[in-house]
Amino acid sequence: MKKQFFNVPDSSGHFGQYGGRFVPETLMPALIELEEAYLNLKKDKTFLRKLKELQKDFIGRATPLYFAENLTQKIGGAKIYLKREDLCHTGAHKINNALAQALLAKKMGKTRVIAETGAGQHGVATATGAALAGLECDVYMGAEDVRRQSLNVFRMKLLGAKVIEVTLGSKTLKDAINEALRDWTTNVRNTHYVMGTAFGPHPYPMMVRNFQSVIGQEARRQILQKEKRLPDCLIACVGGGSNSIGLFHPFLKDNIKMIGVEAGGLGVKSGKHAARFAGGSLGVFQGCKSYLLQDDDGNVLGTHSVSAGLDYASVGPEHAYLRDMHKVEYTSVKDNEALKAFELLSRTEGIIPALESSHAIAQGIKTAKKLGNKSIIIINLSGRGDKDVQEVAKIKGISL
Ligand SMILES: *Cc1c(COP(=O)(O)O)cnc(C)c1O
């Protein structure tokens, strides 16, 4: 069988047996409309030019590919490069996707976007895109998260968005997504739902991947310029899977080792983690078939990670597929390892990474040690750590 891992999904949105479109009948027309609009847009030169211009002048792309010389020397193995998504406007890669979807919504004639958010990062990115595109923006957020993330709530309000508190169920991300989907079903005529990661029903996993692939396209060009060759290894953290697939996708035809890093939390054996590949099984969740943390009766299990962005019960379908194809390897890094990497990168390079990205750094250090000093690795620094310093202080018992 010819390995066609760069030719997915198929026209029905499947990555092998994963992906698809598991939604109520009432949402099907919206997904089909979105798919058609997106496929047209991919060929729309005016739109693509506009997007490129905003990537440059609004987001600040291309983000640098930085040779972390101090870290490389300290570790004493492979040359470590960091793809600096932490330097994007709003502080992480999420804006690449949120901005593109806001422009797409505008182009489709929608006047309103909605989104769900857990820690608030995707909500802020969506509110930013909506402000720029001149769209109304409502963000669903669990009441528990609203309480914990008051700063991001205020940020969204400053950007002109309305934050809708969800008081159902566990009052967190899962419930916010359900409410956002309910809203979309009712208001689909004027509303676009901005999905925050490479997950959900087709065409979202494909579309978000393509919007985030700018990361890998730039990294490929930049490493060829700096080193005159491709890297030996790519490493990225995997929440829903968008920053990782964005880095990996433009390299899939090459023979390069790729490692996706999930949140190991307190350890896979403890049950308190978000390592879907180590501890999960095949299931359908929020519109999509993929690996899922669930009990024997199919109830979705609670997850834990020190980083909110990796703390999700399922993972993007393309990752499940790439794992089956032995194209990408998936590992997990525990909370305490990520915290160590957070401090190490801060001290050696003067870069405070997001706790999500710290998982990739921790894995990068392990991998760099194993590879010789003739090797090159690229780690995706998906976001900056400003949002996490209070949490880290709290964990260390320091009152600010
Ligand atoms: C949200 C987030 C992630 C996880 O999301 P993916 O879709 O897996 O990329 C990783 N890093 C940062 C900084 C984030 O904000």
The ligand as a MOL file (V3000), in Angstrom:
LIG
                    3D

  0  0  0     0  0            999 V3000
M  V30 BEGIN CTAB
M  V30 COUNTS 15 15 0 0 0
M  V30 BEGIN ATOM
M  V30 1 C -3.7620 26.3390 23.0380 0
M  V30 2 C -2.2970 26.1750 23.1040 0
M  V30 3 C -1.6640 24.9430 22.7780 0
M  V30 4 C -2.4210 23.6840 22.4690 0
M  V30 5 O -3.2050 23.7130 21.3380 0
M  V30 6 P -2.8400 22.9790 19.9730 0
M  V30 7 O -4.0640 23.1150 19.1680 0
M  V30 8 O -2.4930 21.5390 20.3040 0
M  V30 9 O -1.6820 23.6770 19.3990 0
M  V30 10 C -0.2740 24.8940 22.7990 0
M  V30 11 N 0.4630 25.9780 23.1250 0
M  V30 12 C -0.0990 27.1580 23.4450 0
M  V30 13 C 0.7830 28.3050 23.7890 0
M  V30 14 C -1.4950 27.3030 23.4380 0
M  V30 15 O -2.0420 28.4810 23.7740 0
M  V30 END ATOM
M  V30 BEGIN BOND
M  V30 1 1 1 2
M  V30 2 1 2 3
M  V30 3 2 2 14
M  V30 4 1 3 4
M  V30 5 2 3 10
M  V30 6 1 4 5
M  V30 7 1 5 6
M  V30 8 2 6 7
M  V30 9 1 6 8
M  V30 10 1 6 9
M  V30 11 1 10 11
M  V30 12 2 11 12
M  V30 13 1 12 13
M  V30 14 1 12 14
M  V30 15 1 14 15
M  V30 END BOND
M  V30 END CTAB
M  END
